[in-house]
Amino acid sequence: MCAITHDPDYEDFCYQRLNDPYPFFARLRKEDPVHWCEPMHMWLVTRYDDVRAALRDKEKRLSTSRRPMYTDPLLPENRARAAPMIDHICRWLLNVDPPDHTRMRKLVSLVFTPRMLNDLKPRIEAIVEGLLDDICAAGETDLIHSFTLPLPAAVICEMLGVPDDRRELYCECVKGMLSFSSGGGPAINDHIDEAQACLDRLIALFDELIAERRTNPQADLITAMTEAEADGDRLSREELFALCVFIFIAGHETTSSLLASGMLAFLQNPEQFEKFKADPDGLVDSAVEEFLRHDPPVTRGARVALQDFELRGKQIREGQTITHLIGAANRDPEVFDNPDTVDITRQPNNHVGFGFGMHFCLGAHLARIEGSVAFRAIARRLPNLLLADNDLPFKRALGLRSLEKLRVHVNA
């Protein structure tokens, strides 16, 4: 048995109890960079070159379907109950292979354009300023609940066209799905019923909204996706449901995590915050990229082997799941100098925080805009922030790395 399996962090990682995975990632990367994890029924790959090559998949030997990643750890009696949930998740754009991925991405790209995202910037700025107005009036706040969660939620709901009176339901149901969709290993057996109930409510919500848009089009993304057509093709009803859920999951929790990890990096590295405050316009782009590298919101790129092949002396078998650990790759010392150090001036910074290849994050441009607007506004309006609590728990989700709370003194 590999020595790494005796590490106390190993079991905590497998059961999603590990708060700080980076020392464990470093051991894996050094001692067993292509590791078969029996409790999770998957390979764990940790070196940058291997992760980047897999995400690009030039040899076409990997599938993005995550079905085995969910089905393999399920107890036999749970597989039928989880099947509708897994079917839905496998329609998310991230988990679809060509030619369906090519077709769906082409249709979504007709409406999810850089121009449309840039047009959102004034509204993003207004939302940020409104949230900061409330924060400035407080002596102490939890930035997660007062800023990093409500900002991307408001942006995505407005972009999609979710009415005000249904936004809380939308957010809560998507959150309820994450315990399953972002999980991995044995722990997902505990979240099937909650996640399925949330999915049922989401489908009912979007069934109604899509029907409304077909008879009463609006200037929103739901309408645009229902009307998108290329080469005589349109998105199916099931694909529209999947996109409406996936766009929120891909752009809400992930952007919230980016904002939270960035602010935590500033607060734990005050010399970096001082440097940023001296030149926010000049440093904001490189700061956002460094936060995406140092503590990326999306922690894995899961693939399924389409054929047998060898990787660093390990025999990968057809049908096995390979989880490429983005957080480990982004701190590979073979690629990044002083990888555990936050350096907002780091150049070059070829991280894989947004993935790589044909599945590169569709919402990367929007996340960068939100990060740029938010960090500059915070530097201007909250220059004296200090951590109020060193208890920094992270949510128990293998696929997303998100702080549960970040309490700060506003005018220390």
Secondary structure as UniProt FT lines:
FT   HELIX           3..6
FT   HELIX           8..14
FT   TURN            15..16
FT   HELIX           22..31
FT   STRAND          34..37
FT   TURN            38..41
FT   STRAND          42..45
FT   HELIX           48..56
FT   TURN            57..59
FT   STRAND          62..63
FT   HELIX           67..71
FT   TURN            72..73
FT   HELIX           76..78
FT   HELIX           79..89
FT   TURN            90..91
FT   HELIX           93..95
FT   TURN            98..99
FT   HELIX           100..109
FT   TURN            110..111
FT   HELIX           114..119
FT   HELIX           121..136
FT   STRAND          140..142
FT   HELIX           144..148
FT   HELIX           150..160
FT   HELIX           164..166
FT   HELIX           167..181
FT   HELIX           185..190
FT   HELIX           192..215
FT   HELIX           221..227
FT   TURN            231..232
FT   HELIX           237..251
FT   HELIX           253..268
FT   HELIX           270..278
FT   HELIX           280..294
FT   STRAND          300..305
FT   STRAND          309..311
FT   TURN            312..313
FT   STRAND          314..316
FT   TURN            318..319
FT   STRAND          321..325
FT   HELIX           326..329
FT   TURN            330..331
FT   TURN            333..335
FT   TURN            339..340
FT   TURN            344..345
FT   TURN            353..354
FT   HELIX           357..359
FT   TURN            362..363
FT   HELIX           364..381
FT   TURN            383..384
FT   STRAND          386..387
FT   STRAND          407..409
//
